[in-house]
Amino acid sequence: MGDPRQAALDMVQRDEIDIFTIWLRYFAYGGDADELDFEAGIYGLLGLDEYDALILSWVVEELSAQ
């Protein structure tokens, strides 16, 4: 998988899912960014560290398989 932020943003733009739902799953997997910082990270306004990007990639993979 490429950049999980872009994959998540693509899903949001195609109205497959909303950012809040992605954030909830990210948070459930152990991500620690609050909802606002997470959304800023998805849109590229803030960076995601390696750990958060890994968690987001798990979430995107799970959501893509549904």
C-alpha positions as CSV (number, residue, x, y, z in Angstrom):
1,M,0.0,0.0,0.0
2,G,1.1,3.5,-0.7
3,D,0.4,6.4,1.5
4,P,-2.4,5.4,3.9
5,R,-3.4,9.1,4.3
6,Q,-4.1,9.3,0.6
7,A,-6.0,6.0,0.6
8,A,-8.1,7.2,3.6
9,L,-8.8,10.6,1.9
10,D,-9.8,8.8,-1.3
11,M,-12.3,6.7,0.6
12,V,-13.8,9.9,2.2
13,Q,-14.0,11.7,-1.1
14,R,-15.8,8.8,-2.7
15,D,-18.3,8.9,0.2
16,E,-17.4,5.3,1.2
17,I,-16.8,6.4,4.8
18,D,-16.4,9.5,6.9
19,I,-13.3,10.7,8.7
20,F,-14.9,10.3,12.2
21,T,-15.4,6.5,11.5
22,I,-11.8,6.1,10.3
23,W,-10.6,8.0,13.4
24,L,-12.6,5.8,15.7
25,R,-11.0,2.7,14.3
26,Y,-7.6,4.3,14.3
27,F,-8.1,5.2,18.0
28,A,-9.4,1.7,18.8
29,Y,-6.2,0.2,17.3
30,G,-4.1,2.4,19.7
31,G,-3.7,5.7,17.8
32,D,-3.4,8.6,20.1
33,A,-4.1,11.7,18.0
34,D,-7.3,13.5,18.8
35,E,-10.0,13.8,16.1
36,L,-8.9,17.2,15.0
37,D,-5.2,16.4,14.7
38,F,-6.1,13.1,12.9
39,E,-8.2,15.0,10.3
40,A,-5.4,17.5,9.8
41,G,-3.0,14.6,9.3
42,I,-5.3,13.0,6.7
43,Y,-5.5,16.3,4.8
44,G,-1.7,16.7,5.0
45,L,-1.8,19.8,7.3
46,L,0.0,17.9,10.0
47,G,2.3,14.9,9.7
48,L,1.7,11.4,10.9
49,D,4.6,9.7,12.6
50,E,5.5,6.2,11.5
51,Y,3.5,4.5,14.2
52,D,0.3,6.4,13.4
53,A,0.8,5.8,9.7
54,L,1.1,2.1,10.4
55,I,-2.1,2.1,12.4
56,L,-3.9,4.0,9.7
57,S,-2.7,1.5,7.1
58,W,-4.3,-1.3,9.2
59,V,-7.6,0.7,9.3
60,V,-7.5,1.4,5.6
61,E,-6.9,-2.3,4.8
62,E,-9.7,-3.4,7.0
63,L,-12.1,-0.9,5.6
64,S,-11.1,-1.7,2.0
65,A,-11.8,-5.4,2.6
66,Q,-15.4,-4.7,3.6
